Amino acid sequence: MTAAEQVRNPQAIFISGNEAVAMAARDADCRVAAAYPGTPSTEILEYLSAYPTVYSEWSINEKVSLEVAIGASLAGSRALCAMKHVGLNVASDALMTQTLIGAVGGLVIAVADDVGLSSSQNEQDSRYWGRFAHIPVLEPCDAQEAYSMTRFAFALSERFSVPVLLRLTTRICHVKGLVSTEAPETAVARCFNKDSSRYVMVPGNARNRIPLMMQRDNALAQFSEGCELNRFESGRDRRIGFVTSGAAYCHVRETFPEAPVLKLGLSHPAPIETIRAFAQGVDQVIVAEEVEPLLETELKAAGIRLSGKDILPRIGELTPSVLRPALAPLTGDTCTTAPATQNDLFPRPPTLCVACPHMGIYYCLAHVKNTIISGDIGCYTLGAGQPWNALDTCISMGASLSVAQGIDKGRSEADQNKNVIAVIGDSTFLHMGMQGLLDITYNRGNVTILLLDNRAVGMTGGQNAPSSGLDLHGQQTVQVDFRKLCEALGVKPERIHEVNPYELPTLFKALREEVKQTGPSVIITNQPCVLTERYSQQPALSVDANRCTGCSNCLDVGCPAILVERRETVIKPNGREKQLAFVKIDSAACTGCNLCINTCGPDAIIPLSRDNRINAVEVSA
């Protein structure tokens, strides 16, 4: 929407795609919303939680969130669940059966794909789930369409009695735009009607539902051919015509403003005959889709001549800097170079926050030799990087314990004397890790588990979890007792230890003792995420330059507040060179966690003096 359009429509608001989805759900009279935090979808539920008419919850994982939404739908209410792309893998068990049952109240699954892998372990394309589960897929291209298509999705779900997949991407979720809202509606009141032949999916009942699902597929395919969400945009340059959807549409429009475009809002089932007719009016059809050639394959199977991933990349966003050079041989464009990049910038790898309690863990793990360390999804995945290099695997959420069990049972003779360690966070443990611990105890595994309880879902913004004792709305609720939980899962009480991760000697001793034991043991850390209100900041520290010997031991902690001022090379008495690094502490950032003090032999790290403390506060302000 242009500035002139906003003047004509003063009701337009400037919001992100995630907020637009939440606002649309509210305006569509959605009554229940559930999710598990995961970038880039997290904010959808956070925005929804502000609306008192919508029951909202952080569920324990994505499967639970979908099942909560399913229950609400079967009870007659409109419901939405939100998750990132890998979360839909977790929820797929429920999804693949619910497609046979269908929906009663509108059931919308908002799934956010991380095209470009900004914060994920893979770049999977969730449109596959639409094909696999026989459900329609809607693809908004901006915040306005995120709003309008969410509302459309609820109506579509109820019209065809089917869950609807709203496929977002990182760009749609986080980029803001002007959105015009519509008057709120009141959904048709329904109630739960007992129907075991539909709702109880034993084999006999499921078998009878499959023909109904096939009929629904045919009806949706016919509906797609005339659906208002699929639109043709003419263009004067008919050498290339684009079939596209989602954020890729915006990139195509920016790069080739004169090209004809068939934009798909309802991308599955695809309007095959509409696309066939479109292809007759252009010299060549290009399917621009992020990231897999799903639509391209379907259209080729239908006998439509086109190009797609034979020209365009199968990874990352189809931005103008990607589209223009890729299609230059077809357009005759001589300007094929991508925009200049700042290759001379100093690389800045991701790191843990100042005073993060995970740093003490990885400092100790880096100094424990002869180990194989299985990691998991969360902030603590950064332990694989410098200066710790203390993770050897990271597969999927909750996998650290199960993978560690497999390493233990599958190790060769060369690894028999190595200690197998699994690292997992509190929220991740509750999400999908508990089963792995039970598997270890049940099958007599020999694994040391580090359960990092920072009382939050740290990596996605510090959301509350059962470990915090607070719900989505900040209300007091049950707080899980990890010691009792681990004991209930089969770990012997004497093999469960709770330690303060800032007390390095205690932590290091517990770790060294437990890896020597036979059988499973659990070390629970008990300090909160530093970015939450539960963290208590201590007085800042500084470095006494007269005492600092340049040993650089404090740098092994990995704290971003410790900075190298200068480096020197000295010759030791044995003739070998030694690199010295003299440091200072950014006292404005330091929270006084004292981790670095534990590593400093010459006692050069001291409390910040009063004068320097005043200066640090002024710099911070």
N, C-alpha and C positions, 0 to 999 in steps of 0.2 A: 504494500500500500504506500502510495506516495504521500508527501506532505500535504499536497492539495486535497487528496482523498481524505486525509485525517481531518482537515478543516471541515469538509463536508460531513464527516462522520465523527463528531467529537467523542462518541462513546468508545472509539478504538483505544485499546490499551497496549502498552509495550511490554510483552512478556516472552518467556522462553517456551519452547515446545513442551517441556515437561509441565510447566505451570498451565499451559493451554489444555493439556490432557486432563489435568486435575479439575480445572474450571469447567470443562465440558462434561466431565462425569457428574459433577455437582448439578449442573444445569439440566442434565438428562435424568435427574432423580435417581442416581445411583445411591444405593443404601449401604452397601458393604464394599470396603476396599482393603486388600491385604497385599503385603509385599515382603521381600527380604532385600536389605540394602545391597546395591550393586551398581557401580558407575557403568553406563551413564543414565540409569533409570531412577536412581535413588530419590530425587526430588519430587517425583510424581506423588508418592505417598506422603512425603513431608508437607506438600501443599494441600493434599486432600485432608490431612489431619486437622487443618485449621477450620474445616467446615463442620459445624455441629450436627448437620443433618446426615452426615455420612459416618457410619461406624468404620474406624480404621485401626489396623494393627500391624506391628512388625511381627511377622510369623517367624517360626523357628528356622524354616528354609522355604525354598520356592515351591516345592511339592505341597507343603502344608498350606501355603498361601493360595495356591490354585484350588486345593480341596475346600478351603474355607469359602472361596468365591463360588465354587460349584454348589456347596450346600446352600448358600444364600440364593443362588439362581433357582435351585429346585424348590426352595421355599417361596418362590414367586417374586423375589426382589432383584432389581438390577444390581450387578456386582462387577467389580473390576479387580484384577490382580496385575501387579507390575513386577518386572524382573529384567535383568540383563540377559544377553543371548545364552551364555553358558548356564544360567539359571533355568532356562527352559528345558535343558537336558535333564535337570533334576526333577522337574515337574512333568516330564513326558509320560511317565507311567500312568498318571491320572488322565492326562490329555488324550492318550490313545484309546482309552475306554470311554471317556466322556463324549467323544465324537459320535459314538453309537447311541448314547443316551440323549444327547443334544442339550438344549437349554430351555428353561421355562421363562424366568426373568432374564433380561438381556445379560449375556456373559461375555465380557471383553478381556482379552489377554494383551496387555501392552508390553511388548518385548523390545528392548533397545539393543541393537547390534552395534558393536564397537568397530566400525569400519575404519581402518587405519591403526588399530591396536594401540590406542592411546593409554589404555589401562587394563588390558586383558591378556590372557594367555593364548588366545587364538582369535581368529577373525571369521568364525562360522557365520553362515548365512541362514537366518531363521526362516526365510521363505520356504526352505525345505520342509519345515514342520507343517506348513499349510498343505503342501502336496501329500505328505505322509499321513497327516491326520484328517484329510478331507474336510478342511475348514477354509473359509474365505480369508484372504489377506488384503488388508488395506495399507497403503503406503503414502502418508502425507509427505509433502515436500518442504513445508515451512510451518511456522507456529500457527498461522491461520488455518491451514488444513489439518494440523494436529487437533485443533478445537473442533472444526466442523466434522472431520472424519470420526472422531471419538463419539460424537453424538449420533452420527450415521450408523456407527458400529452397533450401538445398543438396539436401534430400530431394526437393523439387518439381522441381528442375532434372534430377535423375537419373531421376525417375519418368517425366517427359515428354520427356527428352532435349532440353532447351531452356535457353538462358540465362535467368536470372531477374533482373529489375530491382527492387532494393530502393530505393524512393523515400523519401528522408529530406528534412527541411527544417531550416533553421537552428535553429529551436526544439527539434526533436527531437535534433539533433546535440549541442547545448551545454547544454541544461537537464538537471540531474541528478535521479535518482529512485532509489527502492529497487528492486533487481533480484534476483530469486530465480533462481539458476542450476540447471542440471540436470547429471547425470552425463555426463562426456565420452563420446563414442562413437568407435568405430574404423570408418572407412569401408571399403567393400568394395574390396579390392585389385584394380586393373585394370592393363592395360599398353597400349601403343600397338599397335593392329592396323591394318596397312596396308589401306586401302580408298579407292583413288583415285576411285572413282565418287561417294564421299561427301565426301572431303576436298579434292579438286582441283576448284575451282569454275570450270571452263571452261563455256561456254554450254550444251553438251550435257548435262553433269552437273547444272548448276544448274536447268535446265528440268525435269529428272526429280525434283528435290527439292521443287519448288513444291507439287505435289499432296500430298506428305507433310506440308508445313507447314500446308496447309489442313485436313488431317485432324487435325493436332495442335491447331489453333485450335478445332475443334468439340469435341474431347475436353476441352480446358481450359475451354470454356464450360459443358459439362455438369458438370465437376468443381466449378466456381465456385458452381453452384446449391446444392450441399450442403457447401461448404467450411467448416470449423470457424472460419476466420478472419473469416467474415462472420456477424455475430450481431445478433439483434433484442433491443432493450431496451424493455420496455413502459413506459408512462407514463399518468397519469390525465388529463392535458390533451390531448385528441385533436384540438384545433383545428388544430394543426400537427404534422406528422411530418417528421423530418429524415433524409435520406440523406446520409451524410458519411463522411469518412476522414481519417487522419493527424491532425495537430495540430488541424485544424478540429473534429474530434470533441470534443476536450477543451473547446474554447471553447463549443461548442453545449451540452455537458452542464453547464458552469458557468452559462451564461446561462439555459437552459431545462431545469431539472432534472426537471420533470414531463412533458416532451414525449416521445412515443415516438421512438426512434431506431433506424435500421438502419445499423450501423457496418460499413463494408467494409474488411477487412484485405487481401483479394485484390480489388483495385479494377478490375483488367483481366485477363481479360474479366469484365465486370460480370455479376452474377446477375440477369438481366433479369426472369425470371419471379418470383423471390423479391421483387424490388422492386415488381413489379406487384401481387403479393398484399399487400404492405405498404401500398401506396397505397390499397387498398380499405378499410383500417381507420382512416384518418384523414381529416379534412375537406380538408386541403391538404398537399401534399408540397413541401418545400423541399430543394433540393440545395445543400448547403454545401460547396464545394470551393475549394481554393487552388491556382492562381489563375484558370485558364481554365475555360470551361463545357464541358469534354469530356464528362463523364458526363451532364450536363444535355442536351446535344445528342443523345447516344445514346438516352437514355430518351424524349425527345420523339419521336425517329424511330421508337421502338417503340410509340408511341401512348399513352404514360403522361402524364397531365396533371400539370404541376408548375410551380414557379417556381424561379428561381435567380438568374442574373446580371441579370435585369430588376429585381431588388430589391437584391441584394448587390453590392458593388464588385468590380471585376476587377483590383484592385491591392492588395497588402498582405495582412496577416493578418486573418482573420475573428475578431478578439478580441471579448469581450463588449461593449466600448465601441463596436464597429462593428455587431455583430449586433442589440443591443437597440434602438437607434433605427431601424435599417433595417426591422425587423419590427414596430415599434410599430403601424403601421396595421392589421396582421393580428391582433395580440394585444390591442389596446386599451390598451396600456401608456402611461401618461401621463408616465412618467419617461424622457424621450427624450434628455436632454442627456448629452453625453459628459463624463467626469470632467474637472475643471478641470486645466489645464496650467500649467506654470511659464513663461508667456510673457515674464515680466520677467527671466528669466535671460540673462546676457550670452552671445551666441552664441560657441561655441568650435569653429571650423572645424578639420578635420584638418591636421596639418602634419608636416614631416619631423622626425626626432629631432635632439636636440642633437648637433652635430658630424657629422651625416650627410654623407658625401662627395658626395652629389648636390647639396647646397646650393651648392657652388662652381660646379658646372656651370650651374645655373640663374641664379646671379648673373651669370655671363659671358653666357649666352644673353639675359638681360634687357637687357644693355648692347650687344648686337650688333644693329644696326638692319637693316631691309630684309630680313627673313627670313620664311619659312614653315616652321614646326616641327611635324613629325609625331611624335606620342608613342605610347606603348605601355602595356601593363598591368604595374603594379608600383608600388613606393613612389614612384618618380619621376613617376608620373601626377600627384602633388601639385604638380608644377611648373606646372600650369595655374592654380594659385591664387595668392593674395597671399603675399609681395610681388613674386613673379617675373613672373607672367602670361606664362610662356614655353613654353606648349604650345598648338597650334592644333587638333590632332585627336587622338583616342584611340578606336579602333574595337574591336579584339579582339587577343588575344595573338599577337604576332609581326607585326602588321599595319603597324607604323610604317615599315618599309623599303619594303614593297610600295606603301603609300599614297604615300610620298614619291616613288617612281618614277612613279606615276600623276600626281602633282602636277607633277613635272618635265616629263613628256611631254604633259600636257594643259593646261599653263598658257597663259593668254591673253597678248596683247601687253602688257597692263597689268602683268603679273607677270614679264615676261622678265628683268628686272634683279634679281629677288629671289633670295636664296640659299635653297635647299631643304635642310633639316636633318632628320635622323631620329634619335630618341633611343630606345635600347633597353637593357635590362639583360642581364647575362650569362646568367642562367638562361632568360630569355625568348628571347634570341638562339638558345640551343641548343634550346629547345622548338620554335620555329616561325619563327625569324628568319633562319636561315642561307639558306633558300631565297630569301628576299627579297633578300639581298645578292647571291646568285648571279644573280638576275634583273637586278639593277642593273648588274652588271659585264658580263653576257652581252649585254644590250641597250643598253649604253653610256649609262647614266644619269648625270646630273650631280647627285649627292647627297653631302652630308657626313654621315657616320654617327658618332654619339657612342655608343660601346659602354661602358656603365657597369658595370665588373666589380667588384662588391663581394663576390665569392666566396661567395655564399649566395642562397637564395631568400628575400629579405629580407622581403617583405610578409606572408608566411604564417608567419613565426616563425624565420627564419634557418636553414632546413634546408640540409643539404649538397647540393651539386650538382657536376657534373663540373668546374666552375671552382674548387672548393675542394680537390680532390684527396683528398676523404674520401667514403666511401659512407654509407649510412643508419646503419650501426652504428659510424661513426667510424673505420673502418679505412682505411689508406692505399690509394689506388688511382690510376688515371690522372688527371692534372690537365691539362686542355685548355690548349693554347698558342694564345691568340687571335690573336696576331700571325701565326703560321704558318697558322692556320685561315683568316684573312681573305686571306692571300696565296694559299692554295690555291683560294679561291673567286674569285680573279681580280683582287684589288686589288694595284696596283703596290707593291712594297716601300717605295719612297720616299714613298708616300702613306699609310703606316700609322705612327701616332705613339702612343707610350705616355707618359702624363703623370700626375703626382700632382695630383689635383683640389683639394688644399689649397694648392697653389702657384698662386694666382690669376694672377699675371703670366705665368707659363709657359703655363697653360691658355688664357688670353685670347689670347695671341700665336698659339698653335697654331690656335685656332678662327678667328681673323681671317684668318690666312694660307690655311687650307684652303678656306674658303668662296669665296675668290677664284680657286681653281684650277678647271680644267675636268675633269670626270670624277669618279668615285667616290673618296672618301678616308675613312679610319677613324681616329678618335681614341679610344684605349682608356684609360680611367681605371683606376687600379690600387690603390685603397685599400679595405679590407674594411668590411663593415657594422659599425657601432659596437656593435651588440647581440650580436656573436659574440665568441668567445674569441680570435679572430685580431686583434682591434683592440687596440692599445696606447695606453692613456690617458696623456696628458701632464699636467704641472702646470696647475692651473686659472688663469684670468685674472680680472682685476678692472678697474674703470674709475677712473682718477684724476679725481675730480670737479673739481679745480682746472684740469685741462687740457681737459676735455670742452667743446666749443664748441656742442654741440647740432646738429651738421650732419646727424645721423641716417643717415649713409652705412652704418654698421654694421647698421642695421635692414634694409637691402636684402639682406643675407645670408639673412635669414629664420630665424635661430637662435632657438629658444624660450628659450634661457638669457639672451638679451638683453632686458631689461625697461626700459620707459620710466618714469622717475621723475617727470618733470614736463615740461610743454610751455610754450613762450612764443611770442608773436607779436612780431616786431620789424619796424621800418620800415627798409628798405635806403636807401642814399644816392639811388637813383633814384626813391624814393617808393613802391616796391612792398613789399607785406607778405611776410614770410618766416616759415614755421613752424619753430621749433626744438624738438628733442626731446632732452632730457638723459637719459642711460641709465645703467643699472647692469647688472652681470652676476651672475646667480645662480651663485655660485662652487661651490655644492654640486652643481650639475648640470653645470657646465662641464667639458669633458674636455681643454681646452688644444689644440684643433685648429689655432688661429691663423688661421682664416678671417677673423675680424673684424679682426684686426690689419692685414691687407692692405688694409682699406678705410678705416682711421682716419688721416686727414691730420695731426691734432695730436698723434699718438702718445699718446693718452690711455688706451689699453688696454695694461695692463702685467701682469706675473706677479703672482699673489696674494702679498701679504706673509705672513710666517710667522704673525703673530698672527691675521690674517684667515683664513688657511688652517686654523688650529686651530678657529676659530669655525665655519667652513663645515662642517668634519667633524662637529662637535658637532650642528649643525642637521640635517645629513643623517642622523645616527644617530637 
